[in-house]
Amino acid sequence: MNIYVGNLPYSATEDELRTAFAAFGDVNRVNVITDRDTGRSKGFAFVEMADNSSGDAAIKGLNETPMGGRNLKVNEAKPRGDRR
């Protein structure tokens, strides 16, 4: 399951996200989105969980939880064509 994580603090690292999501199951991949010119985080990321049940648990467990002074927005990622 691919999960969108928004409202990230700009200081958040892939390791921090991997640790947070690993509490709910196996994490396949973490990708913090960065600006290609500055290399600075854009404040969102994608986390790929091994299966849907652990992904659903992570969404329920982490949505609206604080990280670095901000409340995370966590939900299932939409395919690129369906972002309306």
DOMI-258232 format. One record per residue (C-alpha): chain; x, y, z; residue in one letter. Coordinates in nm, 2 decimals, always signed. Layout:
# residues N
+-----+--------+--------+--------+------+
| mol |     px |     py |     pz | type |
+-----+--------+--------+--------+------+
|   A |      X |      Y |      Z |    A |
...
+-----+--------+--------+--------+------+
***
This chain:
# residues 84
+-----+--------+--------+--------+------+
| mol |     px |     py |     pz | type |
+-----+--------+--------+--------+------+
|   A |  +0.00 |  +0.00 |  +0.00 |    M |
|   A |  +0.13 |  +0.34 |  -0.09 |    N |
|   A |  +0.07 |  +0.61 |  +0.17 |    I |
|   A |  +0.08 |  +0.99 |  +0.14 |    Y |
|   A |  +0.22 |  +1.18 |  +0.44 |    V |
|   A |  +0.16 |  +1.55 |  +0.44 |    G |
|   A |  +0.23 |  +1.85 |  +0.67 |    N |
|   A |  +0.57 |  +1.70 |  +0.75 |    L |
|   A |  +0.82 |  +1.92 |  +0.94 |    P |
|   A |  +1.09 |  +2.02 |  +0.69 |    Y |
|   A |  +1.35 |  +1.86 |  +0.92 |    S |
|   A |  +1.18 |  +1.51 |  +0.90 |    A |
|   A |  +1.41 |  +1.24 |  +0.77 |    T |
|   A |  +1.34 |  +0.91 |  +0.59 |    E |
|   A |  +1.47 |  +0.72 |  +0.90 |    D |
|   A |  +1.23 |  +0.90 |  +1.13 |    E |
|   A |  +0.93 |  +0.81 |  +0.90 |    L |
|   A |  +1.05 |  +0.45 |  +0.87 |    R |
|   A |  +1.07 |  +0.42 |  +1.24 |    T |
|   A |  +0.72 |  +0.57 |  +1.29 |    A |
|   A |  +0.56 |  +0.35 |  +1.03 |    F |
|   A |  +0.75 |  +0.03 |  +1.13 |    A |
|   A |  +0.54 |  +0.02 |  +1.45 |    A |
|   A |  +0.25 |  -0.08 |  +1.23 |    F |
|   A |  +0.42 |  -0.33 |  +1.00 |    G |
|   A |  +0.69 |  -0.38 |  +0.74 |    D |
|   A |  +0.80 |  -0.07 |  +0.55 |    V |
|   A |  +0.92 |  -0.13 |  +0.19 |    N |
|   A |  +1.02 |  +0.22 |  +0.10 |    R |
|   A |  +1.02 |  +0.58 |  +0.23 |    V |
|   A |  +1.05 |  +0.88 |  -0.01 |    N |
|   A |  +1.07 |  +1.23 |  +0.13 |    V |
|   A |  +1.00 |  +1.47 |  -0.16 |    I |
|   A |  +1.26 |  +1.74 |  -0.20 |    T |
|   A |  +1.30 |  +2.05 |  -0.41 |    D |
|   A |  +1.53 |  +1.96 |  -0.70 |    R |
|   A |  +1.71 |  +2.30 |  -0.69 |    D |
|   A |  +1.76 |  +2.34 |  -0.32 |    T |
|   A |  +1.74 |  +1.98 |  -0.19 |    G |
|   A |  +1.51 |  +2.10 |  +0.09 |    R |
|   A |  +1.21 |  +1.89 |  +0.19 |    S |
|   A |  +0.88 |  +2.01 |  +0.04 |    K |
|   A |  +0.69 |  +1.89 |  +0.35 |    G |
|   A |  +0.54 |  +1.57 |  +0.22 |    F |
|   A |  +0.65 |  +1.21 |  +0.16 |    A |
|   A |  +0.53 |  +0.87 |  +0.04 |    F |
|   A |  +0.56 |  +0.55 |  +0.24 |    V |
|   A |  +0.51 |  +0.21 |  +0.09 |    E |
|   A |  +0.39 |  -0.06 |  +0.34 |    M |
|   A |  +0.42 |  -0.43 |  +0.27 |    A |
|   A |  +0.05 |  -0.50 |  +0.28 |    D |
|   A |  -0.29 |  -0.32 |  +0.30 |    N |
|   A |  -0.37 |  -0.42 |  +0.66 |    S |
|   A |  -0.05 |  -0.27 |  +0.80 |    S |
|   A |  -0.10 |  +0.04 |  +0.58 |    G |
|   A |  -0.45 |  +0.09 |  +0.71 |    D |
|   A |  -0.33 |  +0.05 |  +1.06 |    A |
|   A |  -0.06 |  +0.31 |  +1.00 |    A |
|   A |  -0.31 |  +0.56 |  +0.85 |    I |
|   A |  -0.54 |  +0.52 |  +1.15 |    K |
|   A |  -0.26 |  +0.53 |  +1.40 |    G |
|   A |  -0.06 |  +0.82 |  +1.26 |    L |
|   A |  -0.31 |  +1.06 |  +1.10 |    N |
|   A |  -0.32 |  +1.39 |  +1.30 |    E |
|   A |  -0.04 |  +1.28 |  +1.53 |    T |
|   A |  +0.23 |  +1.54 |  +1.61 |    P |
|   A |  +0.58 |  +1.53 |  +1.46 |    M |
|   A |  +0.82 |  +1.82 |  +1.50 |    G |
|   A |  +0.54 |  +2.06 |  +1.61 |    G |
|   A |  +0.30 |  +1.98 |  +1.32 |    R |
|   A |  +0.01 |  +1.73 |  +1.29 |    N |
|   A |  +0.07 |  +1.48 |  +1.02 |    L |
|   A |  -0.19 |  +1.43 |  +0.74 |    K |
|   A |  -0.17 |  +1.06 |  +0.65 |    V |
|   A |  -0.39 |  +0.88 |  +0.39 |    N |
|   A |  -0.38 |  +0.64 |  +0.10 |    E |
|   A |  -0.19 |  +0.79 |  -0.19 |    A |
|   A |  -0.39 |  +0.85 |  -0.50 |    K |
|   A |  -0.26 |  +0.75 |  -0.85 |    P |
|   A |  -0.11 |  +1.05 |  -1.04 |    R |
|   A |  -0.40 |  +1.06 |  -1.28 |    G |
|   A |  -0.67 |  +1.07 |  -1.01 |    D |
|   A |  -0.55 |  +1.37 |  -0.81 |    R |
|   A |  -0.86 |  +1.59 |  -0.86 |    R |
+-----+--------+--------+--------+------+
***
